[in-house]
Amino acid sequence: MSEVKWPIEDPFFVLDPQARAGYWEDVHAGQDYDNVYSLTEDEGLRLKIVGDLRKAGPRRILIPGCGSRVELQRAVIEQLEDVEIVCVDFPGVVEMAEARFAHPQLKYVGSDINTYASDVPFDAVVHVTSVVSELDSENRHILKATSELLRPGGLMIGVFPTVFAMLDVSLVTGETWRSNNIDLPSSSYEEPKQGVRQIFYTPLRLRRILIESGLTLEEMTIFFNDSEHLRLEGAKQYNLHDEDAVLYHLYCVAVRTQS
Ligand SMILES: C[S@@+](CC[C@H](N)C(=O)[O-])C[C@H]1O[C@@H](n2cnc3c(N)ncnc32)[C@H](O)[C@@H]1O
């Protein structure tokens, strides 16, 4: 399915590719990623991802936008047999990750995921909050390109932020200032700490984009960020203290459509 349905207009201010790489390298290096909410640090999410990978029995796994934290790749290697992982992120970011955790079954590639190519197809791709450009066209391109790196029938697991999570928190708590950073028509959220606008898709648009990317969506569920670790992170990064007002992400499982 090639028609681009429900595109989002580009914002007025757009980072050029070099500035984007520099931005992410600074985020990871500048403060040791301490000012960013990292989902791969959560054991519950890692167990869920590893469980889904195990069911599909994949051997060759791509982790695009892996970041500088390494617990996801470590868990996959420790908990699944005979896996081979390729982690891709900007050069300065993978350098930090590799210094934290290197393994013979793990290869780091310093590359923009938009241009990453592989001669050997993957059995699975795992995106954890790695599709967060302010450009809808770029997000769509990344999802399509990484889906095309899968063998037919290969598995995509994607964890996506959604603009509804912060809106929901804002509505239930009455803390209306929380929605000041949200622009609903463009599904975007301005990260107050990072000062960048990012698209956090709503379920319907995301569903359609996954289909356009050549995937058959098997499951889209809500992953509540309510573990002890993520509650603490929510308090630290977003000043979230009400035990019921937790953020959430969209957890997707899809397979590359057989042509
Ligand atoms: C929100 S962070 C998530 C990092 C990691 N997946 C985690 O959960 O800890 C988004 C990551 O995607 C990477 N990223 C964004 N756009 C990218 C691109 N075009 N090519 C490669 N990596 C990219 C960033 O450098 C960053 O590490």
The ligand as an SDF file (V2000), in Angstrom:
LIG
                    3D

 27 29  0  0  0  0  0  0  0  0999 V2000
   14.2320    8.6130   22.5810 C   0  0  0  0  0  0  0  0  0  0  0  0
   15.7520    7.9220   22.1590 S   0  0  0  0  0  0  0  0  0  0  0  0
   15.5000    6.2100   22.4950 C   0  0  0  0  0  0  0  0  0  0  0  0
   16.7850    5.4510   22.6650 C   0  0  0  0  0  0  0  0  0  0  0  0
   16.6340    3.9790   22.9970 C   0  0  0  0  0  0  0  0  0  0  0  0
   15.8700    3.2580   21.9950 N   0  0  0  0  0  0  0  0  0  0  0  0
   16.0330    3.8050   24.3680 C   0  0  0  0  0  0  0  0  0  0  0  0
   14.8540    3.4740   24.4510 O   0  0  0  0  0  0  0  0  0  0  0  0
   16.7440    4.0490   25.3310 O   0  0  0  0  0  0  0  0  0  0  0  0
   15.7120    7.9920   20.3760 C   0  0  0  0  0  0  0  0  0  0  0  0
   16.9730    7.4200   19.7600 C   0  0  0  0  0  0  0  0  0  0  0  0
   16.8070    7.3570   18.3460 O   0  0  0  0  0  0  0  0  0  0  0  0
   18.0100    7.8110   17.7400 C   0  0  0  0  0  0  0  0  0  0  0  0
   17.6780    8.3330   16.4170 N   0  0  0  0  0  0  0  0  0  0  0  0
   16.7670    9.2760   16.1160 C   0  0  0  0  0  0  0  0  0  0  0  0
   16.7620    9.5060   14.7880 N   0  0  0  0  0  0  0  0  0  0  0  0
   17.7100    8.6820   14.2530 C   0  0  0  0  0  0  0  0  0  0  0  0
   18.1830    8.4560   12.9410 C   0  0  0  0  0  0  0  0  0  0  0  0
   17.6790    9.1290   11.9170 N   0  0  0  0  0  0  0  0  0  0  0  0
   19.1720    7.5460   12.7580 N   0  0  0  0  0  0  0  0  0  0  0  0
   19.6960    6.8570   13.8080 C   0  0  0  0  0  0  0  0  0  0  0  0
   19.2690    7.0180   15.0750 N   0  0  0  0  0  0  0  0  0  0  0  0
   18.2970    7.9260   15.2990 C   0  0  0  0  0  0  0  0  0  0  0  0
   18.5330    8.8870   18.6820 C   0  0  0  0  0  0  0  0  0  0  0  0
   19.8990    9.1350   18.5250 O   0  0  0  0  0  0  0  0  0  0  0  0
   18.2010    8.2750   20.0220 C   0  0  0  0  0  0  0  0  0  0  0  0
   19.2550    7.4650   20.5000 O   0  0  0  0  0  0  0  0  0  0  0  0
  1  2  1  0
  2  3  1  0
  2 10  1  0
  3  4  1  0
  4  5  1  0
  5  6  1  0
  5  7  1  0
  7  8  2  0
  7  9  1  0
 10 11  1  0
 11 12  1  0
 11 26  1  0
 12 13  1  0
 13 14  1  0
 13 24  1  0
 14 15  1  0
 14 23  1  0
 15 16  2  0
 16 17  1  0
 17 18  1  0
 17 23  2  0
 18 19  1  0
 18 20  2  0
 20 21  1  0
 21 22  2  0
 22 23  1  0
 24 25  1  0
 24 26  1  0
 26 27  1  0
M  CHG  2   2   1   9  -1
M  END
$$$$
